[in-house]
Amino acid sequence: MTLYKQLLTWSSGAFIAISIVLFTLEFQHTRNDLIEQQAVQFNDTLDAATFALSPYLQGEDTKEAQTIIKKIFDNYNYQSATLVSITSGESINFDFKEPKDSAPGWFITLSNIEPAQKTVQITSNWQPLANLKVISRPTFVYEKLWNNTKSILFALTFCGVILIAGLSLVFRRILMPLQVIQISAQNLANNKFDEVLETSKYQELNDVVSAFNQMTKQLRAHFEQQSEEADKLRVRAYQDPVSGLANRKYMMTQLESWIESGATGGIALLNVDQLDEVYSKEGYAQGDDLTRSFATSLMEISSDEFNIARLNNSEFMLLAPNTSDEDMLELGRAMLNRAAELQNDPLDVAPLQAAVALVMKHTNDSISELLARADNGLVQARANREEPIFLVPADSHENQPSFGKQQWKAIVDEAIANKQFTFSYQKAIDSNNQMMHQEVFAAIQKDDTRYSAGQFLSALESLDKGQDFDMHIIDAVFEQIDIYDPKYPIAVNLTQSSVNDTGFMRWLNQKMEANPEYADRVLFEIPEICFIKQQDNTKLLCNIISSHKYSFGIDNFGHNFGSIGYLNAYRPAYVKLDFAYTTQIDDNEKADVVFSIARTATNLSITTIASRVETMEQKNKLIELELGGFQGFVTEQINNVTEGQA
C-alpha cells in the first residue's frame, strides 16, 4: 500500500471512530430525552382523562365515559386502556389499532424502548369511582428517534465525504515532492538520469532531493565518461585522427566482409597531390586543416551504405557496394570536383592535381588483387590529362546485373505492383541460444532472377524513394503475422528515406494505431546514420513508435564515427553492432572497443547484438566481451534454438 493510501485510510478510520462515538452519545441523549418527553405527555394525558371521566362515572353514564376514553386514547400512541368500576366491579377493555411502523424493524429492536403504563383512580368528592389502566405505545419516540438518527447519519456522511475529499487533495499536494522523488528513483533504477529535481519546500525532503541530484549527476558523468571512453577507443582503433574518416584498418575490414559476401559494386581510389604539396611546403598544421576540410566535403557525397577512409596523407578510398559502372563514374567525378575545389585556380586553367581509379569487383577477387588493380588504375588515370579518371570494369563473366538508379527503381516499383517480393528470416539469439527476434530480409523474385535488397536499396536511398518499399514490406509483415501468429517478434529495417518522410510517419502512425495487438510482434530497425544526421526527424519517429508501445532498435551501430552518447536520449530496445567491430576480435585493441561499447549500452539496459557472427568460437569470445545477442550464420548452426514461424 502506498503512503498516500495509508494516510488516507488512517485519516478515514480516525474520522469514522470519532463519528461512531459522537453518534452513540447523540443517539443515547436523544433517546433519553424522547423517553422522558413520552412519560410527561403520558402523565398529562392521564390527568386530563381522570378529570374528564369523573362527572360521567359519578352519574353512572358508562356509555359517555367510553366515548371520552376513545377520543383521548384512540390514537397510535396507546396500546390499550382498561376501566374497572369500583362500585359494580364491571371492567371495560379498549384495544387500539396498531399503526404501521414508521421506523425499520431492526431499528426498533436496537432502540428497545419499553412502553409506559400506569393505573390511576378516578374519584369525585374524595369518593373512589373507578380505576383506569393505560398502556402507551412508543410510536412517537421511535419515529422521532429514527428521523433524528437519519439526520445525524446524513450530516456525518456528508462531512466525511467532504473531509476525505479535502484530505485527498491535501495529501496529494503534500506528497507531490515525494512522488517526484519516487519517479526519479525509478528512472535512476532504469538508468535514466536526465532530470534534476527541484529543491522541495519541505525541509525533511531537501536532503533526499540533494542526494538524488548528486547521484544523478554522478551517474550522468559516469555514462558520459564511458561514452567518451568508447568513442576514444573507436577513434584510436578505426578512425583517422586528422580527417575523422575511417582509417586503413577499418577499410580493410570492410573490404574483406564485402568480398566474402559476394556483393557487387566497386571501390574508388583517390589521390590528391595538392595535399602532399601543402604538407611539404606549408607544414602539418596547414595540411591537417586542409585535410579536414576536404574530408568533410567528401562525406557530403557519401551515403550510409558507402565507406570512406583515408589511407595516407593524400590517398582516400570509397567503398560502394552494389553500385553500377555508371554510378561509380558519377561518384568518381564528384570526388574529383571536390578535389578541384582545393586548388586556388579562379580561371580553371591549371591541371587538376588529383586522380581517381574506379575498380569494379570481380567474381573471385581478393583484397590484394583489388588494390593492385586500383594502383594500376591510378597510373592510367594520371595519363588522362583531360579527365584524370579511369574505370576498371568487372569481368565479363559476372552473374550479377548492374543497373542504374532509375532502372532499379523501376524494377522495385514493378515488384511492389505485382507482389514479386519473397522473404527470408534470420534469427537473433541471446547468450543462452534463446530466440530474441527474427529479422526479415526482402528480395525480388522475377521469373528465374532474384534480386536481393542489398542490390537495389542504395539506388532507392540515393533517389530518396525508399518509403514505398518500406510500406510494402511492413504491410506484408503484418499480413504474415495475422496468418501465422509468430512466437517471436519480427524486425523490419527502415530506410533513411522513410525516417525523413512525414508522409511515411503519418502512415506508420495509423498502421500501429490500427494494430495495437502487434506491439510485441514487430520491431523497427533504424539506421544509425539517422540518429546522427537527422536527429529531429528521427526523434519524432521514435516518439511515434514508442507512443504505440512498439519498440525499435538501431542498425549498423558504430558504423559512423559520431559519439554514441545519443543512446541516453533515445533508449532503443537494442543496438546491432556493425560487423566491422565483431571481426578479428583476437586483436586486443578491437576487443577493447567492443567491450567498451557493449558496457556503455548495457548500463542503459540496452541489449547489444553482434551481427554477422559466423562461428561458435567467435560467439563465445563475444560473450566474454559482454555482448547480449548474436545474429549471423552461427544461428543456423545451433540446433536448440527455438524456432519461430513467420
Number of C-alpha atoms within 10 A of each C-alpha: 5 7 12 15 12 11 14 18 13 11 16 17 12 12 16 15 12 12 18 14 11 14 16 12 12 15 18 14 11 17 21 15 14 19 20 13 13 21 16 11 11 19 15 11 13 19 12 11 20 18 12 16 24 20 15 15 20 17 8 13 12 16 10 13 19 17 12 16 19 15 11 15 22 18 15 16 21 23 22 18 22 17 24 17 20 14 9 9 11 10 13 13 13 16 14 17 13 13 12 8 11 14 15 12 10 9 13 18 9 9 16 12 17 10 17 17 17 13 14 16 16 25 18 13 7 7 9 16 19 24 18 22 17 20 19 21 23 21 22 16 22 23 16 15 24 20 13 16 17 11 12 17 15 12 11 18 14 12 14 16 12 12 15 17 13 12 16 17 12 12 16 15 12 14 14 14 20 18 15 14 19 12 12 22 16 12 15 17 11 12 19 20 24 15 12 15 15 13 15 16 10 11 9 9 15 15 13 15 21 16 12 19 20 13 15 23 16 13 18 17 13 14 21 16 14 20 22 17 16 24 22 16 20 24 19 15 19 25 24 19 14 15 20 18 26 25 23 19 16 20 23 14 16 17 21 14 16 20 20 12 9 16 19 24 24 27 27 27 26 26 24 23 16 18 24 17 14 17 18 11 11 11 12 12 11 14 22 18 13 18 23 16 13 19 20 13 15 20 14 9 12 17 15 18 16 16 22 24 25 26 19 12 17 18 18 23 23 22 24 25 23 28 25 23 21 14 19 21 18 11 20 24 17 14 25 22 14 17 23 19 13 17 15 9 12 8 6 10 7 11 13 23 18 25 29 31 28 28 27 27 27 21 17 10 14 15 13 9 12 18 15 12 17 25 16 14 23 23 17 18 21 20 14 12 11 10 16 22 26 24 22 18 14 17 11 8 8 13 9 16 11 19 19 14 21 12 13 19 20 11 16 25 14 14 17 17 9 10 15 15 21 16 15 11 16 17 25 23 24 20 15 10 16 15 22 19 23 25 20 17 18 18 19 21 16 16 7 5 9 14 19 16 15 16 22 23 21 23 23 22 19 15 13 15 18 24 22 16 20 18 18 14 22 20 11 16 20 17 13 15 18 12 10 11 16 16 16 19 22 27 25 22 22 20 22 24 20 25 25 20 16 14 12 19 20 12 12 18 17 11 15 19 17 11 12 13 13 19 17 14 20 23 22 21 22 26 23 26 23 20 20 16 11 14 15 13 18 23 16 15 24 22 14 18 21 14 13 17 16 21 21 24 26 26 22 21 25 23 19 17 17 17 15 22 18 13 17 20 11 16 20 21 18 22 28 22 26 19 19 25 23 21 22 12 18 11 9 10 14 21 21 17 25 26 17 23 26 24 22 26 24 17 17 19 16 20 22 27 26 30 24 19 20 17 13 14 11 16 22 12 15 25 17 11 19 18 25 20 27 28 24 19 16 19 24 13 12 12 9 12 18 14 14 18 14 21
